[in-house]
């Protein structure tokens, strides 16, 4: 009897990060895996990632870590990767890299698809791990990828393979077309895809896409899960092109909107104040405010580099991504003006007032190294005046305080 698919809110996380973080990580080790039912980590592979967090996972509750040295290569995909990272384990290779341009294999992607469906526990169960696979390359799977036996079994039970497939081909590259079909099937949208099989695809290489696969591509394009390429001589899909780890991050993230109960948001606005007590308040374009908690694993981009939370300043314009009402990604799109505070003691030289009879500018003078220095400041509309305001006139000694040449406080001396 077909086992029932159980969707979980953390599904995309468990899939994406275990996959993206290590490619052939401990969860996707490419042979000689020592773990049994835990992802088969390889301790003897130099540069391989050891997934220490797999052992204590509960419903996708993984520790997220980040220490990648190849951040520059990741910039375009970082938003996708870190939003996925907030939902599951995300560690890189032991050498501190992510290898964003490394190609993804079919066994890695297949495992990811099963986790996308929330079936990790089932795939790693003793029952599934002991399945007698009927594929022609079953012996290879059992010997080189023992940790994947349960994933292949569950994938078959959930129709992720076509009826004509006789081999898993674990080491073959996951192509754009193959990954697209797999992901649509994982989302249980196969019937909707087949209904679009007679769609005319607007790609120069459309004939390279088998007729029975056209609907999957059409549906993925319709939902924005995948896009084509604008080449010199026309738009192409490149169905047989291998998918890289960073590209798959984008593919998975776009699929997030198709997941049940997804609550990811994209918010743009200006920071009302610097972070305080683990929270940020963002003022949107319509002047409304969004006060949100900051995820402990938030990733921040400032000046195209990873930055600490302390680097955020009031007035910064930002793009914020959330997951489960917590901020998991922040990109500073425009920095707030640098604040230069001042406090100057001097004698009032002149004052000007606006049409509403409010103080507009104040000019003071002071002696410095036997030279008279003149300082003129614009006055904030909400300036505070300490002392007898009637004394505010030329010749009066005052202390002017403010920032960026704007006087915000005047003390009568």
C-alpha positions in Angstrom: 0.0 0.0 0.0 1.3 3.5 -0.9 2.5 5.3 2.2 0.8 8.6 2.8 2.9 11.7 2.1 3.2 13.9 5.2 3.9 17.6 4.5 5.8 19.5 7.1 6.2 23.2 7.4 10.0 22.8 7.7 10.2 20.6 4.6 12.1 22.9 2.3 14.6 23.5 5.0 15.5 20.0 5.7 15.9 19.4 2.1 17.6 22.5 1.0 20.2 23.0 3.6 21.4 19.5 4.0 21.8 19.5 0.3 23.1 22.9 -0.4 25.4 23.1 2.6 27.4 20.1 1.6 26.5 18.8 -1.9 27.9 15.4 -1.2 27.9 16.2 2.5 27.5 13.6 5.2 23.9 13.4 4.2 24.9 12.9 0.6 28.3 11.2 0.9 29.4 9.7 -2.4 30.6 6.4 -1.2 32.0 4.7 1.9 29.5 6.3 4.2 30.0 5.3 7.8 26.7 6.4 9.2 23.7 4.2 9.2 20.4 5.9 8.7 21.8 9.2 9.7 23.1 10.4 6.4 26.3 8.4 6.2 29.0 11.0 7.1 32.5 10.4 5.8 35.2 11.3 8.2 38.0 10.5 5.9 37.1 12.8 3.0 39.2 16.0 2.9 37.1 19.0 2.4 33.9 17.1 3.0 31.3 18.4 5.4 30.5 16.3 8.5 26.9 16.8 9.4 27.1 16.7 13.2 23.6 18.1 13.6 21.9 15.2 11.9 22.0 13.1 15.0 19.7 15.3 17.1 17.3 16.7 14.6 13.6 17.0 15.6 11.1 17.9 12.9 13.7 20.0 11.0 15.0 21.7 14.1 18.6 22.0 13.0 21.5 24.2 14.0 22.5 26.7 11.4 26.1 27.6 10.9 28.0 29.8 8.4 31.7 30.1 7.8 32.1 30.1 4.0 35.2 31.6 2.4 33.7 31.8 -1.1 31.0 34.4 -0.2 31.9 36.6 -3.3 30.7 33.8 -5.6 27.5 33.4 -3.6 26.2 37.0 -3.5 23.5 36.5 -6.2 22.2 33.3 -4.4 22.8 34.3 -0.8 19.3 35.6 -0.2 17.9 32.2 -1.3 20.5 30.2 0.6 20.1 32.0 3.9 16.3 32.0 3.7 16.5 28.2 3.3 19.2 28.1 6.0 16.8 29.5 8.5 14.7 26.4 8.1 17.2 23.7 8.5 20.8 22.5 8.9 23.2 24.6 6.9 26.9 23.9 7.3 29.5 24.0 4.6 32.6 21.9 3.8 35.2 21.5 6.4 37.6 23.6 4.3 35.2 26.6 4.9 33.7 26.7 1.4 30.3 26.3 -0.1 31.3 25.5 -3.7 28.3 27.3 -5.2 29.3 26.5 -8.8 29.7 22.7 -8.1 27.3 20.5 -10.0 24.6 18.6 -8.1 24.2 14.9 -8.7 20.9 13.0 -9.1 21.2 11.2 -5.8 21.7 14.5 -4.0 18.8 16.1 -5.7 16.5 13.0 -5.3 17.3 13.0 -1.6 16.4 16.7 -1.4 13.1 16.1 -3.1 12.1 13.5 -0.6 13.0 15.9 2.2 11.1 18.6 0.5 8.0 16.4 1.0 8.7 16.1 4.7 9.5 12.4 4.5 13.0 12.4 5.9 12.1 10.4 9.0 10.3 7.8 6.9 13.3 7.6 4.4 15.7 7.0 7.3 13.5 4.5 9.0 14.8 0.9 9.4 12.0 -0.4 7.2 12.8 1.8 4.3 16.6 1.5 4.7 16.2 -2.3 4.4 14.2 -2.1 1.1 15.3 -4.5 -1.6 15.6 -2.1 -4.5 14.7 -3.3 -8.0 16.6 -0.9 -10.1 19.4 -2.2 -12.3 22.0 -0.2 -10.3 20.5 -1.2 -6.9 23.8 -2.9 -5.9 25.7 0.3 -6.6 23.2 2.3 -4.4 23.5 -0.2 -1.6 27.3 -0.4 -1.6 28.3 3.2 -2.4 25.2 5.1 -1.1 23.8 3.0 1.7 22.4 6.0 3.4 20.3 6.7 0.3 18.5 3.4 0.0 15.5 4.6 2.1 15.3 7.8 0.1 15.2 5.9 -3.2 12.5 3.6 -1.8 10.4 6.5 -0.6 10.9 8.4 -3.9 9.6 5.4 -5.8 6.6 5.0 -3.5 5.7 8.7 -4.1 6.0 8.5 -7.9 9.2 10.6 -8.2 10.5 8.2 -10.8 8.9 7.7 -14.2 7.5 4.3 -15.0 10.1 3.7 -17.6 13.2 4.4 -15.5 15.2 1.3 -14.8 18.2 3.0 -13.1 18.7 5.6 -10.5 22.0 6.8 -12.0 23.1 8.4 -8.7 26.3 10.0 -10.0 24.8 11.6 -13.1 24.4 15.3 -13.1 21.0 16.6 -12.2 20.0 18.6 -15.3 17.6 21.5 -15.5 14.8 19.4 -17.1 15.3 16.5 -14.7 15.3 18.7 -11.7 12.3 20.6 -12.8 10.2 17.4 -13.3 11.4 16.0 -10.0 10.4 19.2 -8.1 7.0 19.4 -9.7 6.4 15.8 -8.8 7.5 16.4 -5.3 5.0 19.2 -5.0 2.3 16.7 -6.1 1.5 18.8 -9.2 1.9 16.0 -11.8 -1.7 16.1 -13.0 -1.7 19.9 -13.4 1.6 19.6 -15.3 0.2 16.9 -17.7 -2.7 19.1 -18.5 -0.2 21.5 -20.0 1.6 19.0 -22.2 0.3 20.7 -25.4 1.7 24.1 -24.4 3.9 25.7 -27.0 7.1 26.7 -25.3 8.7 29.9 -26.5 12.2 28.6 -26.5 14.6 28.3 -29.4 15.6 24.8 -28.1 12.1 23.7 -27.2 12.5 20.6 -29.5 15.1 19.3 -27.0 12.3 19.0 -24.4 10.5 15.6 -24.8 6.8 16.0 -25.5 5.8 14.3 -22.3 7.9 16.8 -20.3 6.6 20.0 -21.8 3.8 20.3 -19.2 6.3 20.1 -16.3 8.3 22.9 -17.8 5.3 25.0 -18.6 4.0 24.7 -15.1 7.3 25.5 -13.5 7.6 28.6 -15.7 4.0 29.6 -14.9 4.7 29.4 -11.2 8.0 31.2 -11.5 10.0 28.2 -10.2 12.4 28.2 -13.1 13.1 30.6 -15.9 14.8 30.6 -19.3 17.9 32.3 -20.7 17.9 35.3 -22.9 20.7 34.3 -25.3 22.2 36.2 -28.2 20.1 34.4 -30.8 16.9 33.9 -28.8 15.5 32.6 -25.6 16.6 29.1 -24.5 15.7 26.7 -21.7 18.9 24.5 -21.8 17.1 21.3 -20.6 20.3 19.2 -20.5 22.5 21.8 -18.7 23.7 20.5 -15.2 22.4 22.4 -12.2 24.8 24.0 -9.8 24.4 24.1 -6.0 23.7 27.8 -6.0 21.2 27.5 -8.9 19.4 24.8 -7.0 19.2 27.1 -4.0 17.3 29.6 -6.1 15.1 26.9 -7.6 14.1 25.6 -4.1 13.5 29.0 -2.7 11.2 29.9 -5.5 9.3 26.7 -4.8 8.7 28.0 -1.3 5.5 29.8 -2.3 4.0 26.5 -3.3 4.6 24.9 0.1 1.6 24.6 2.5 1.4 27.3 5.1 4.4 29.2 3.8 4.7 32.5 5.5 7.9 34.0 4.1 7.7 37.8 3.5 9.8 40.3 1.6 9.8 43.7 3.3 11.5 46.9 2.1 11.8 50.1 4.1 14.0 52.1 6.4 15.3 51.1 9.8 13.6 53.2 12.5 16.5 52.5 14.9 19.4 50.3 15.4 18.6 46.7 16.6 17.5 46.5 20.2 16.6 43.4 22.3 16.7 41.2 19.2 14.1 43.3 17.3 14.0 45.6 14.4 11.4 48.2 13.4 11.1 48.9 9.7 9.3 52.0 8.3 7.7 51.1 5.0 7.1 53.4 2.1 3.5 54.0 3.2 4.8 55.1 6.6 3.4 52.0 8.3 5.8 50.1 10.6 6.7 46.5 10.9 8.3 45.4 14.2 9.9 41.9 13.9 12.1 39.6 15.9 15.5 38.8 14.5 16.4 35.2 14.0 19.6 34.2 15.8 21.1 33.0 12.6 20.2 36.1 10.6 22.5 36.8 7.6 23.3 40.5 6.9 24.7 41.9 3.7 26.2 45.4 3.8 28.4 46.9 1.1 28.3 43.5 -0.6 29.9 41.8 2.3 28.7 39.8 5.3 28.2 42.1 8.3 27.4 41.8 12.0 24.0 42.9 13.4 25.8 45.8 15.1 26.6 47.3 11.7 22.9 48.2 11.1 22.1 51.9 11.7 18.9 53.9 12.0 18.1 55.3 8.5 19.5 52.3 6.6 17.3 51.3 3.7 16.9 47.6 3.7 15.4 44.5 2.1 14.3 42.1 4.7 13.3 38.4 4.3 11.3 36.6 7.0 10.4 33.1 8.0 7.8 32.3 10.6 7.7 36.0 11.4 11.4 36.3 12.2 14.0 38.2 10.1 16.4 35.7 8.6 18.0 37.9 5.9 18.8 41.6 5.7 20.4 43.4 2.8 21.3 47.1 3.3 20.3 48.6 -0.1 21.3 52.2 0.8 23.3 53.2 3.8 22.1 55.9 6.2 24.1 59.1 6.1 27.0 59.1 8.4 26.2 61.0 11.6 28.7 63.6 12.7 27.8 64.9 16.1 29.0 68.3 17.3 28.9 70.4 20.5 30.2 74.0 20.1 30.4 76.8 22.6 30.4 80.4 21.2 28.8 83.8 21.1 25.7 84.3 18.9 26.7 86.3 15.9 23.4 86.3 14.0 20.0 84.5 13.9 17.5 84.0 11.1 13.8 83.1 11.3 11.4 81.4 8.8 8.0 82.6 7.8 6.5 81.0 10.9 8.8 83.1 13.1 10.7 80.0 14.1 14.5 80.0 14.4 16.0 78.8 11.1 19.7 79.3 11.4 22.1 80.3 14.1 25.6 81.6 13.6 28.1 81.7 16.5 31.7 82.8 16.8 34.6 81.6 19.0 38.3 82.3 19.3 40.7 79.6 18.3 44.4 80.1 18.2 43.9 83.8 18.3 41.7 83.6 15.3 37.9 84.2 15.3 36.1 81.2 13.9 32.5 81.6 12.5 30.2 78.6 12.6 26.7 78.5 11.1 24.1 75.8 11.6 20.6 75.1 10.3 18.2 74.7 13.2 16.0 71.7 13.7 12.2 72.5 13.7 12.0 70.7 17.0 15.1 72.3 18.6 15.2 72.3 22.4 16.3 75.5 24.1 17.6 75.3 27.6 17.4 78.5 29.7 15.7 81.8 29.1 14.8 81.9 25.4 14.4 85.7 25.6 18.2 85.9 25.9 18.6 84.2 22.5 20.1 87.1 20.7 23.5 88.4 19.3 26.2 88.6 21.9 24.8 85.8 24.1 27.1 82.9 25.0 25.5 79.6 24.0 26.3 75.9 23.6 25.0 74.5 20.3 24.6 70.7 19.9 23.5 68.6 17.0 24.7 66.4 14.1 25.4 66.8 10.4 25.4 70.7 10.7 21.9 70.6 12.2 21.4 72.2 15.6 19.1 70.2 17.8 19.7 71.8 21.2 20.8 75.2 22.3 21.8 76.0 25.9 21.8 79.6 27.1 25.0 80.2 29.2 
